[in-house]
Structures are given as structure tokens and as C-alpha cells.
Amino acid sequence: MHFTGKTYQRGVSKLVVILLVLLIVILLAVGTAAALYLTGVVSPPGGNSAEQQQVAEQDEPEEQQRAPSGPAQYMRLDDAITVNISREGGRRAILQARIELMARDEAVFEGVERHMPVIRNNLIILFGDQRYEDISTSEGKNALREDAREEINDILREEGEEPNVEAVFFTQLVTQ
């Protein structure tokens, strides 16, 4: 068998074209797979690793991480919190609040009881930093309730307790 130069060149050029087409198809497939993986459409084989799952849990809002279950339960803080607050014109006013907490797990209340001195201290500081004009509106009172809830949950989290106080309610709120 003897190959002429033209026949050999045609065979090689066809082979080169086929290889280039295959290379392009492979690159497109790999690129598509990488894009789908990076956008989260496709997960890695075997599911998420423990590290990926932990990162995903940190990205979820706290309420979704530990979905509360069961009926709402309430806990009254025994003594009212009474503090001096600022008023327009440099005058002072008094803020007195009776508070109840709402959670769905008794363990949350056990943590609150265990750390009550820190919780009361931080709530006294939080309430004492308020201005009379700010808490005289419904929005101001609701913001204070939310700040108190966040403060209590922060303390519980720092102390290794369940930070699942869902709501803080003022059962009495007096400003003078």
C-alpha cells in the first residue's frame, strides 16, 4: 500500500477537524457542568459535605435553622424594669416595663432563668439608653421589644443556651 501525499493530507486534515470538534464539545460540556455546579443548580455527587451544610445553615435566618414547634409558652420576668430615660430639653423621665417572653420550648425558659442576672442587667442598660420621644410611638415600642428579644437571644447564645425567645411582650409600659 502506497499513500500519495494528497490522500494522506486529506486523512490527516479530517482527523484534525474531528479532534477539534470533539475538543469543543468536551469543553462546552465541562463549562456547562461547572456553571450549573457553581450556581447551585446541581449538587456534588454524594450530597453536601458537612462543611457545606454548616455554611448553608449559617446563611439561613435563625428562625429557619430551628423551626419552633409546639404551643406558645410564656414566662413573666418577676420584677418590673424601671430606668431613667432622656427627654427633650435635657429633662429626665422614668420608664417602667413589665415583660413576658414567648417561646415554644421549656429549655429556653430554663436558660433564661439560669442567666437572669445578665439578662436583667442588659435590659436595664438597653432601656436606659432610650429617649422618651422615641418610645412614645407604636413603632418605637415595637422596635424596643425587638431589641430586647435580640439582646436576650444574644445572651443565651453566648452562654451556650437555646436562643429561641420568639417574642418579648410589654404587659405594662409606663413613661412619666
C-alpha positions in Angstrom: 0.0 0.0 0.0 1.3 3.3 -1.0 -0.1 6.6 0.1 0.1 9.6 -2.1 0.7 12.9 -0.5 -2.9 14.3 -1.2 -4.7 11.2 0.3 -2.5 11.3 3.4 -3.2 15.1 3.8 -6.9 14.6 3.4 -6.9 11.9 6.1 -4.9 14.0 8.5 -7.0 17.1 8.0 -10.2 15.2 8.5 -8.7 13.7 11.7 -7.7 17.2 12.9 -11.2 18.5 12.3 -12.8 15.6 14.1 -10.5 16.1 17.1 -11.2 19.8 17.2 -14.9 19.2 17.2 -14.6 16.7 20.0 -12.4 19.1 22.0 -15.0 21.9 21.6 -17.9 19.5 22.6 -15.9 18.4 25.7 -15.1 22.0 26.7 -18.7 23.0 26.3 -19.9 20.1 28.4 -17.4 20.8 31.2 -18.2 24.5 31.1 -21.9 23.9 31.4 -21.4 21.4 34.2 -19.2 23.9 36.1 -21.7 26.7 35.6 -24.6 24.5 36.9 -22.5 23.4 39.9 -21.3 26.9 40.8 -24.8 28.4 40.5 -26.1 25.6 42.8 -28.4 24.0 40.3 -26.5 20.8 40.6 -25.0 19.5 43.8 -21.9 17.4 44.1 -22.2 13.6 44.0 -23.0 12.2 47.4 -24.8 15.4 48.6 -23.4 18.2 50.6 -20.4 17.7 52.8 -20.6 18.5 56.5 -18.7 21.7 55.9 -21.0 22.9 53.1 -24.1 22.1 55.2 -22.7 24.1 58.1 -22.1 27.1 55.8 -25.6 26.8 54.4 -27.1 26.7 57.9 -25.1 29.8 58.9 -26.6 31.6 55.8 -30.2 30.7 56.8 -32.0 33.1 59.1 -32.0 31.9 62.7 -35.8 31.3 62.7 -35.4 28.8 59.8 -32.5 26.9 61.4 -34.5 25.8 64.4 -38.1 25.9 63.4 -40.1 26.2 66.7 -42.7 23.6 67.3 -45.4 23.2 69.8 -47.7 25.6 71.5 -46.5 29.1 72.6 -45.4 29.3 76.2 -44.9 32.4 78.3 -42.6 33.4 81.1 -43.0 36.6 83.1 -40.0 38.4 84.4 -40.7 38.7 88.1 -39.9 42.4 88.7 -40.6 45.3 86.5 -37.6 47.1 85.0 -37.5 50.7 86.0 -35.0 53.1 84.5 -34.4 56.8 83.9 -34.5 57.9 80.3 -33.7 61.2 78.5 -36.4 63.6 77.5 -36.4 66.6 75.1 -34.8 69.7 76.7 -32.4 67.7 78.9 -35.1 66.6 81.3 -35.4 63.1 82.7 -38.3 60.7 82.5 -39.0 57.3 84.0 -39.7 54.2 82.0 -41.2 51.2 83.8 -41.8 47.9 81.9 -43.3 44.6 82.9 -42.1 41.9 80.5 -43.2 38.5 79.4 -41.2 36.3 77.0 -42.7 33.8 74.5 -41.0 30.6 73.3 -42.1 27.1 72.4 -39.6 25.1 74.3 -39.3 24.9 78.1 -35.5 24.6 77.7 -35.4 28.2 76.5 -37.0 29.4 79.8 -34.6 27.3 81.8 -31.7 29.1 80.1 -33.4 32.5 80.7 -33.8 31.6 84.5 -30.1 30.5 84.7 -28.9 33.8 83.2 -31.5 36.1 84.6 -29.0 38.5 86.3 -27.2 39.1 83.0 -30.5 39.5 81.1 -31.9 42.0 83.6 -28.6 43.9 83.6 -28.5 44.2 79.8 -32.2 45.1 79.6 -31.8 47.8 82.1 -28.9 49.2 80.1 -30.9 48.9 76.8 -34.0 50.6 78.3 -31.9 53.3 79.9 -30.4 54.3 76.6 -33.9 55.1 75.2 -35.3 58.5 74.6 -38.8 59.4 75.7 -39.7 60.8 72.2 -38.6 57.6 70.5 -40.6 55.2 72.6 -43.8 57.3 72.7 -44.8 55.9 69.3 -46.0 52.4 68.5 -43.1 52.0 66.1 -40.7 52.9 68.9 -42.2 50.5 71.3 -42.1 47.7 68.8 -38.5 48.5 68.0 -37.7 48.3 71.7 -39.5 44.9 72.0 -37.4 43.6 69.1 -34.2 45.0 70.5 -35.0 43.3 73.8 -35.7 40.0 72.1 -32.4 40.2 70.2 -30.5 41.1 73.4 -31.9 38.1 75.3 -31.2 35.7 72.5 -27.6 37.1 72.1 -27.0 36.4 75.8 -28.5 32.9 75.6 -26.3 32.2 72.5 -23.2 33.4 74.2 -23.9 31.2 77.2 -24.5 28.1 75.1 -28.2 28.0 75.6 -31.0 27.8 73.1 -31.5 31.3 71.7 -35.2 30.8 70.8 -37.1 33.6 72.5 -39.6 34.3 69.8 -41.2 37.4 71.2 -41.0 40.0 74.1 -44.2 41.5 75.2 -44.8 44.5 77.4 -47.6 43.7 79.8 -47.2 47.1 81.3 -45.3 50.1 79.9 -45.3 53.3 81.8 -43.4 56.5 80.9 -43.6 59.7 83.0 
